[in-house]
Every structure is written in C-alpha cells, then in structure tokens.
Amino acid sequence: MEHQQRSRARLSPSSDTEDMTMLLAPRLAHFAGVARTEHVTRAAQEMQVPQSTLSRAMVRLEQDLGVGLFARHGRTVSLTPAGRTFLASVERALAEIGRAAEEVRADADPATGKVAFGFLHTMGAETVPGLIHAFRADHPRIRFSLVQNYGEAMIERLRSGELDLCLTSPVPDAPDLVARRLDEQKLRLVVPADHRLASRKRVRLAEAADETFVTLEPGYGMRRITDDLCQEAGFKPRIAFEGEEAETLRGLVAAGLGVALLPPPAVPRPGVVELTVTAPRAAREIGVAWLADRPDTPPVAAFKRFLLSRRGNLLPT
C-alpha cells in the first residue's frame, strides 16, 4: 500500500513528463518481453531475470500508470486494449534506442568511426583537405563530419558536444578546454591593385591609418586581431564593411572599397596586392582545442594525435 501511494504521488497530474520517463523507462524492455511471450515464466527465462522480479515489475508498472496492461489467465497473460496501445509505442521507443546505440558504437569504431571536426573558413580551401588526405593514408575508413565557422561559434559547439575537435585562432584559454598551438600564419595588408601602396612589397601598418578598412564581423578571431594590431600601430581602423568570409573581403578590396588585414589566400586573387606588414608583427596563431573532461573515442584520439604531430607543419607552404 505504501508503494502504491508513493507511485501515484509521483505520477499525479502535476508530475513532470521527465519524472514519468525516468520511472517507467527501466521497465519497458521487461514489459515488451512479457507482451511478446504472453508468459511471465518464459519471458523471465529469455531475459535472464528472476520470475518474481519480473512479476513485481509488471505489477508496479500497472500501478504507476494507473492502467491494467495484462489480463491474467493462470500462468499466461494477454494484453488488454490499453496494453496493446502501450506496446506499440514501447516497441517504437526500444527500436529507436537500439538504432541510437548502433550509431554511437559505429561512430566509436577504431577503423570506421567518425570525427566531428570544426575549422575556420580560411582553412577550408586548402589546409583541412590536405590534413584529412594525409590522415586517411593510415586511416582510410574513418569518417568526418566537417563544420566551418568562426572561432567563438566553434568553441560553443565544442561545449555543446557537437564537435570533438576544432582548429581555431586565437588559441583559446579557458579552464574547461585543452588547447595546443600548432602553427603560426603571417597576415598581410591587402590593398587594391591601383592603390598608392600597391607598388610596395612591405609596409608598416601605421601607413594605413587613414585608410578605410573592410573586416570580418565582431566575434571573429581575425576581427579581434585586426583591432589589436591597429591599436598597437597607434590608430583605430575606420571600418566601412563587415563580412563573414575572407575571400568576400578580398573582393571588396579589389573593388576599391577599402583595405584589409588577412591571411594568405589559397589561390591568388586578381585585382589586389598583398603586402608584408613589418610593424607591428602581424601573425595569428592556429591551434587545436577540445573539451578537457570528455573522453575520446578511438577515431578522435587518432586524429588528435595526428594533428599534434603536425605542430609547426600544419599549414601548406
């Protein structure tokens, strides 16, 4: 009687759906086994559960639901109409759980598993394809889920569990993350081909203090670096356009709409000239980051080792 009162209280109309799920979920497979065999003893043998335990579980399940699921006929049982309705949903739920279990096991397989890998837009044309090509020479069947985004967005996706690893810049410094510097990429001042500085090979950033800049939007690592370098050079950039992708900014520069600080392009862009910045030192660090306390699956661990082995040799020359 005490148990019945406790169960009914937990499944009162004010109970949360989550509470009901936690209470019922462990009994669903047992219910499906009894419903399939229509015999408690046979179901107990098949599931290797003591018959008394299984019988009590079915009684408690009916009590918690407040509905009779079985009609008893001696040693056999049959489903009531409510039981048949419940079984249809239980079987779908168990099948979905089975599919999910198979999927996560497949993703963790050392030979054929999956790595969820994030990287900056500027690394998508050349760097990342080259890395994956080299990695798959020894791991030909490992699969990748690839995500291109800016640094802060990728860090959030790491924290939410959507990514296993990400290549980003600046290299993050946070207590819940592990980050390793892998390489450094020099930045250039990109100017239109007919610009007053276009005949130069090198330039001090202060010489562009009066120029109009095109930059990435706030929140992007390159935007932060641009702002910091301009401040170090003694000025605040006058920004005319903000974008989400470096090659779009190069197009704006080619159209004469401003200058930009950018990493080298994968393919030279006509209409612009790229100048080496001599002062201040213009470069960005590229690093790999992952969550500190999350265990790696074998494919993730293998790809992480590979990335760390490329320290100092990450970027194409």
Solvent accessible surface area in square Angstrom, and as a share of the most:
residue,aa,sasa,rsa
1,M,156,0.70
2,E,125,0.56
3,H,52,0.23
4,Q,54,0.24
5,Q,105,0.47
6,R,120,0.44
7,S,3,0.02
8,R,129,0.47
9,A,69,0.53
10,R,131,0.48
11,L,32,0.16
12,S,37,0.24
13,P,147,0.93
14,S,101,0.65
15,S,28,0.18
16,D,88,0.45
17,T,106,0.62
18,E,122,0.55
19,D,72,0.37
20,M,70,0.31
21,T,77,0.45
22,M,133,0.60
23,L,21,0.10
24,L,18,0.09
25,A,48,0.37
26,P,97,0.61
27,R,38,0.14
28,L,27,0.13
29,A,50,0.39
30,H,47,0.21
31,F,0,0.00
32,A,11,0.08
33,G,2,0.02
34,V,1,0.00
35,A,8,0.07
36,R,156,0.57
37,T,21,0.12
38,E,83,0.37
39,H,28,0.12
40,V,24,0.14
41,T,41,0.24
42,R,117,0.43
43,A,0,0.00
44,A,6,0.05
45,Q,128,0.57
46,E,98,0.44
47,M,52,0.23
48,Q,165,0.73
49,V,25,0.15
50,P,86,0.54
51,Q,90,0.40
52,S,61,0.39
53,T,53,0.31
54,L,0,0.00
55,S,40,0.26
56,R,121,0.44
57,A,13,0.10
58,M,3,0.01
59,V,66,0.38
60,R,100,0.36
61,L,0,0.00
62,E,22,0.10
63,Q,48,0.21
64,D,5,0.02
65,L,50,0.25
66,G,64,0.61
67,V,67,0.39
68,G,43,0.41
69,L,3,0.01
70,F,12,0.05
71,A,38,0.30
72,R,119,0.43
73,H,105,0.47
74,G,78,0.75
75,R,204,0.74
76,T,59,0.34
77,V,9,0.05
78,S,35,0.23
79,L,27,0.13
80,T,29,0.17
81,P,94,0.59
82,A,38,0.29
83,G,0,0.00
84,R,138,0.51
85,T,99,0.58
86,F,43,0.18
87,L,28,0.14
88,A,44,0.34
89,S,54,0.35
90,V,4,0.02
91,E,92,0.41
92,R,156,0.57
93,A,42,0.32
94,L,53,0.26
95,A,47,0.36
96,E,94,0.42
97,I,108,0.55
98,G,35,0.34
99,R,142,0.52
100,A,50,0.39
101,A,33,0.26
102,E,99,0.45
103,E,106,0.48
104,V,95,0.55
105,R,145,0.53
106,A,47,0.37
107,D,30,0.16
108,A,32,0.24
109,D,52,0.27
110,P,86,0.54
111,A,52,0.40
112,T,35,0.21
113,G,0,0.00
114,K,67,0.28
115,V,0,0.00
116,A,16,0.12
117,F,0,0.00
118,G,0,0.00
119,F,8,0.03
120,L,12,0.06
121,H,61,0.27
122,T,45,0.26
123,M,2,0.01
124,G,19,0.18
125,A,78,0.61
126,E,83,0.37
127,T,12,0.07
128,V,2,0.01
129,P,64,0.40
130,G,38,0.37
131,L,2,0.01
132,I,23,0.12
133,H,147,0.66
134,A,37,0.29
135,F,3,0.01
136,R,91,0.33
137,A,83,0.64
138,D,118,0.61
139,H,58,0.26
140,P,82,0.51
141,R,154,0.56
142,I,0,0.00
143,R,101,0.37
144,F,39,0.16
145,S,45,0.29
146,L,87,0.43
147,V,25,0.14
148,Q,85,0.38
149,N,34,0.17
150,Y,66,0.25
151,G,6,0.06
152,E,86,0.38
153,A,21,0.16
154,M,0,0.00
155,I,18,0.09
156,E,99,0.44
157,R,75,0.27
158,L,0,0.00
159,R,96,0.35
160,S,75,0.48
161,G,46,0.44
162,E,94,0.42
163,L,1,0.00
164,D,35,0.18
165,L,0,0.00
166,C,0,0.00
167,L,0,0.00
168,T,3,0.02
169,S,2,0.01
170,P,45,0.28
171,V,35,0.20
172,P,29,0.18
173,D,147,0.76
174,A,23,0.18
175,P,140,0.88
176,D,55,0.28
177,L,17,0.08
178,V,35,0.20
179,A,24,0.19
180,R,110,0.40
181,R,105,0.38
182,L,0,0.00
183,D,20,0.10
184,E,50,0.22
185,Q,27,0.12
186,K,144,0.61
187,L,4,0.02
188,R,86,0.31
189,L,0,0.00
190,V,0,0.00
191,V,0,0.00
192,P,10,0.07
193,A,58,0.45
194,D,134,0.69
195,H,31,0.14
196,R,147,0.54
197,L,5,0.03
198,A,17,0.13
199,S,109,0.71
200,R,94,0.34
201,K,161,0.68
202,R,150,0.55
203,V,2,0.01
204,R,128,0.47
205,L,0,0.00
206,A,42,0.33
207,E,44,0.20
208,A,0,0.00
209,A,36,0.28
210,D,116,0.60
211,E,27,0.12
212,T,38,0.22
213,F,0,0.00
214,V,1,0.00
215,T,5,0.03
216,L,14,0.07
217,E,58,0.26
218,P,89,0.56
219,G,27,0.26
220,Y,19,0.07
221,G,5,0.05
222,M,9,0.04
223,R,31,0.11
224,R,110,0.40
225,I,21,0.11
226,T,4,0.03
227,D,51,0.26
228,D,78,0.40
229,L,14,0.07
230,C,0,0.00
231,Q,135,0.60
232,E,121,0.54
233,A,23,0.18
234,G,68,0.65
235,F,28,0.12
236,K,183,0.78
237,P,13,0.08
238,R,137,0.50
239,I,54,0.27
240,A,54,0.42
241,F,83,0.34
242,E,86,0.38
243,G,12,0.11
244,E,103,0.46
245,E,58,0.26
246,A,3,0.03
247,E,64,0.29
248,T,77,0.45
249,L,1,0.00
250,R,2,0.01
251,G,19,0.18
252,L,41,0.20
253,V,0,0.00
254,A,37,0.29
255,A,72,0.55
256,G,49,0.48
257,L,72,0.36
258,G,9,0.08
259,V,1,0.01
260,A,0,0.00
261,L,5,0.02
262,L,2,0.01
263,P,2,0.01
264,P,47,0.30
265,P,27,0.17
266,A,49,0.38
267,V,111,0.64
268,P,114,0.71
269,R,90,0.33
270,P,110,0.69
271,G,35,0.34
272,V,18,0.10
273,V,43,0.25
274,E,44,0.20
275,L,1,0.00
276,T,67,0.39
277,V,14,0.08
278,T,72,0.42
279,A,44,0.34
280,P,18,0.12
281,R,166,0.61
282,A,7,0.06
283,A,21,0.16
284,R,9,0.03
285,E,74,0.33
286,I,0,0.00
287,G,0,0.00
288,V,0,0.00
289,A,0,0.00
290,W,28,0.10
291,L,30,0.15
292,A,43,0.33
293,D,140,0.72
294,R,73,0.27
295,P,118,0.75
296,D,58,0.30
297,T,48,0.28
298,P,63,0.40
299,P,0,0.00
300,V,5,0.03
301,A,25,0.19
302,A,11,0.08
303,F,0,0.00
304,K,23,0.10
305,R,153,0.56
306,F,36,0.15
307,L,0,0.00
308,L,47,0.23
309,S,84,0.54
310,R,57,0.21
311,R,130,0.47
312,G,58,0.56
313,N,89,0.45
314,L,4,0.02
315,L,25,0.12
316,P,66,0.42
317,T,178,1.03
